[in-house]
Amino acid sequence: MLSYQTVTHTQDPEALIQRALPWVLEAGNPYYTLLFGSAESALRVLESWMRRTSSEISTSRLQFLSCESELAGGFIAIGGGELRKARMSDGIALLTTCPQ
């Protein structure tokens, strides 16, 4: 059975991050990999950003379609007013993650 959900509908938000993380990386590639130096580094940073409610890629913004226990698709939605704040927050996180 297909169901449309948000992170508040899942019993294990941490598992949701792990399942959605490769999709987030691919949606932002090749930029994320170039920005963070490798796919592995990008995954580590993006994973931490997905936990931050202030991030553009926060799981709180994740909308997904599930089929039984599998993710069938999804997207991260953010309004224009929030986008500026979220990108500023991610920019500050980027500077603290990659200070050089």
C-alpha positions as CSV (number, residue, x, y, z in Angstrom):
1,M,0.0,0.0,0.0
2,L,1.3,3.4,-1.0
3,S,1.2,6.2,1.6
4,Y,2.3,9.9,1.5
5,Q,4.2,10.9,4.7
6,T,6.4,13.3,6.5
7,V,9.1,12.6,9.1
8,T,6.4,13.0,11.9
9,H,4.8,9.9,10.5
10,T,7.8,7.7,10.9
11,Q,8.7,5.7,14.0
12,D,12.5,5.9,13.2
13,P,13.6,9.3,11.9
14,E,17.2,8.2,12.0
15,A,16.5,5.3,9.6
16,L,14.7,7.8,7.3
17,I,17.8,9.9,7.2
18,Q,19.9,6.9,6.2
19,R,17.5,5.9,3.5
20,A,17.0,9.4,2.0
21,L,20.6,10.5,2.3
22,P,21.8,9.0,-1.0
23,W,18.9,10.7,-2.8
24,V,19.8,14.0,-1.3
25,L,23.5,13.6,-2.4
26,E,22.4,12.7,-5.9
27,A,20.0,15.6,-6.1
28,G,22.9,18.0,-5.4
29,N,25.6,16.4,-7.3
30,P,28.1,17.0,-8.8
31,Y,28.1,20.2,-6.6
32,Y,28.1,18.5,-3.2
33,T,30.9,16.1,-4.1
34,L,33.0,18.9,-5.5
35,L,32.2,21.2,-2.5
36,F,33.1,18.7,0.1
37,G,36.0,16.9,-1.7
38,S,34.5,13.5,-2.1
39,A,31.1,11.7,-2.0
40,E,32.0,10.2,1.5
41,S,32.7,13.6,2.9
42,A,29.6,15.0,1.4
43,L,27.5,12.2,2.9
44,R,28.9,12.9,6.4
45,V,28.1,16.6,6.1
46,L,24.7,16.2,4.5
47,E,23.7,13.7,7.2
48,S,24.4,16.2,9.9
49,W,22.6,18.9,8.0
50,M,19.5,16.7,7.6
51,R,19.3,16.6,11.4
52,R,19.3,20.4,11.7
53,T,15.8,21.9,11.5
54,S,17.3,25.1,10.1
55,S,18.9,23.4,7.1
56,E,17.5,23.5,3.6
57,I,17.7,19.7,3.5
58,S,16.3,19.1,7.0
59,T,14.2,16.0,7.4
60,S,11.5,18.2,8.8
61,R,11.0,19.4,5.2
62,L,11.0,15.9,3.7
63,Q,7.8,14.6,2.1
64,F,8.0,11.0,0.9
65,L,6.0,8.2,-0.6
66,S,6.4,4.8,1.0
67,C,5.3,1.4,-0.2
68,E,5.1,-1.0,2.8
69,S,8.5,-0.3,4.5
70,E,10.4,1.0,1.4
71,L,10.8,4.6,0.2
72,A,9.3,4.9,-3.2
73,G,10.1,8.6,-3.8
74,G,10.2,11.9,-2.1
75,F,11.1,15.6,-2.2
76,I,12.2,18.4,0.1
77,A,10.0,21.4,-0.1
78,I,10.8,24.9,1.2
79,G,9.0,28.2,0.7
80,G,10.9,31.2,-0.7
81,G,10.9,33.2,2.6
82,E,12.4,30.2,4.4
83,L,14.8,29.4,1.7
84,R,17.0,32.5,2.3
85,K,17.2,31.8,6.1
86,A,17.9,28.1,5.5
87,R,20.7,28.8,3.0
88,M,22.2,31.3,5.3
89,S,22.2,28.7,8.1
90,D,23.8,26.2,5.8
91,G,26.4,28.7,4.7
92,I,27.4,29.2,8.3
93,A,27.5,25.5,8.9
94,L,29.6,25.2,5.7
95,L,32.1,27.7,7.1
96,T,32.4,25.9,10.4
97,T,32.7,22.5,8.6
98,C,35.3,23.7,6.0
99,P,37.1,26.6,7.6
100,Q,40.0,26.7,5.0
